[in-house]
Amino acid sequence: MREVYGEADPVYLKGRALFESFVDEGAQDAERGYRVRLRDGKREALDGYTLTHLLLSWLLDRPRRFQAGYDMTDPRVKRMMDALVTTQRGDGGWRPFWSEESSPIYTALAVKVLILSGALAKKDVQAAVKAYAA
């Protein structure tokens, strides 16, 4: 809506405020090391989905969030990316909350968000893949 109506548009401002509250909540989850389920207050372990979905939505033009400053310069994103690194599993992958096993899809998404956020250099990933494939 910002591109159509401008930064003062009430719909854009409400959406931006809502997204900011979600980023705040994600950073709080990352800092405490678990998330709290809304329906029953139970603690759940952090996972690949929880730590990536805010920044990598299934909307078009995904990199826009990073272009808008949601990257490692934002302390909340840094906390979430640090937590993502710590949730990497022994097999090198990441899992979504609904699975106990690593998922190739969520592993790729985790690497993608780490690169786009600036937490991981693309050239380092490329070098590691080349070394592994050799």
KAGIPE-V821141 format. One record per residue. N is the residue number from 1. RES is the residue in one letter. SS is DSSP state (@ for helix, = for strand, . for the rest). Layout:
# KAGIPE-V821141
n & res & ss
N & RES & SS
N & RES & SS
This chain:
# KAGIPE-V821141
n & res & ss
1 & M & .
2 & R & @
3 & E & @
4 & V & @
5 & Y & @
6 & G & .
7 & E & .
8 & A & .
9 & D & .
10 & P & @
11 & V & @
12 & Y & @
13 & L & @
14 & K & @
15 & G & @
16 & R & @
17 & A & @
18 & L & @
19 & F & @
20 & E & @
21 & S & @
22 & F & @
23 & V & @
24 & D & @
25 & E & @
26 & G & @
27 & A & @
28 & Q & @
29 & D & @
30 & A & @
31 & E & @
32 & R & @
33 & G & .
34 & Y & =
35 & R & =
36 & V & =
37 & R & .
38 & L & .
39 & R & .
40 & D & .
41 & G & .
42 & K & .
43 & R & =
44 & E & =
45 & A & =
46 & L & .
47 & D & .
48 & G & @
49 & Y & @
50 & T & @
51 & L & @
52 & T & @
53 & H & .
54 & L & .
55 & L & .
56 & L & .
57 & S & .
58 & W & .
59 & L & .
60 & L & .
61 & D & .
62 & R & .
63 & P & .
64 & R & @
65 & R & @
66 & F & @
67 & Q & @
68 & A & .
69 & G & .
70 & Y & .
71 & D & .
72 & M & .
73 & T & .
74 & D & .
75 & P & @
76 & R & @
77 & V & @
78 & K & @
79 & R & @
80 & M & @
81 & M & @
82 & D & @
83 & A & @
84 & L & @
85 & V & @
86 & T & @
87 & T & .
88 & Q & .
89 & R & .
90 & G & .
91 & D & .
92 & G & .
93 & G & .
94 & W & =
95 & R & .
96 & P & .
97 & F & .
98 & W & .
99 & S & .
100 & E & .
101 & E & .
102 & S & .
103 & S & =
104 & P & @
105 & I & @
106 & Y & @
107 & T & @
108 & A & @
109 & L & @
110 & A & @
111 & V & @
112 & K & @
113 & V & @
114 & L & @
115 & I & @
116 & L & @
117 & S & @
118 & G & .
119 & A & .
120 & L & .
121 & A & .
122 & K & @
123 & K & @
124 & D & @
125 & V & @
126 & Q & @
127 & A & @
128 & A & @
129 & V & @
130 & K & @
131 & A & @
132 & Y & @
133 & A & @
134 & A & .
